[in-house]
């Protein structure tokens, strides 16, 4: 299967980001079925917020 770059709109900030063909291939190799819904910056922020929440418990 050949992949092509895909433009996605981040569900948190609304900015467009590219889900590259290389990233799509990586997702397939790892068995991930859903494409990302957040841009890289928002994924980093979400991960940091979850880690902070878990550290408070």
C-alpha positions in Angstrom: 0.0 0.0 0.0 1.3 3.4 -1.0 0.8 6.3 1.4 0.5 10.0 0.5 0.8 13.0 2.8 -2.5 14.0 4.3 -3.6 17.3 5.8 -5.6 17.0 9.1 -7.2 19.7 11.2 -6.2 19.5 14.9 -9.3 19.0 17.1 -7.8 21.1 19.9 -6.3 24.2 18.3 -7.8 24.0 14.8 -4.5 24.3 13.0 -3.8 22.2 10.0 -0.9 19.7 10.2 0.5 17.1 7.8 0.2 13.4 8.6 3.1 12.3 6.4 3.3 9.2 4.3 6.2 8.0 6.5 4.1 8.5 9.7 1.2 6.6 8.1 3.5 3.7 7.3 4.8 3.8 10.9 1.2 3.7 12.3 0.4 0.7 10.1 3.5 -1.1 11.2 2.5 -0.6 14.9 -1.0 -1.7 14.2 -2.5 1.7 15.0 -5.8 2.0 13.2 -6.8 5.6 13.8 -5.0 8.7 12.4 -4.0 11.4 14.9 -6.6 14.0 15.8 -4.1 16.5 17.4 -1.1 18.3 16.0 2.3 17.5 17.6 2.2 20.6 19.9 -1.3 19.7 21.2 -0.2 16.0 21.7 2.7 17.2 23.8 0.5 19.5 25.8 -2.1 16.7 26.4 0.6 14.2 27.4 2.1 16.8 29.9 -1.3 17.5 31.4 -2.0 13.8 31.9 1.4 13.2 33.5 0.8 16.2 35.8 -2.6 14.9 36.7 -1.2 11.4 37.4 1.6 12.9 39.6 -1.0 14.7 41.8 -2.7 11.4 42.7 
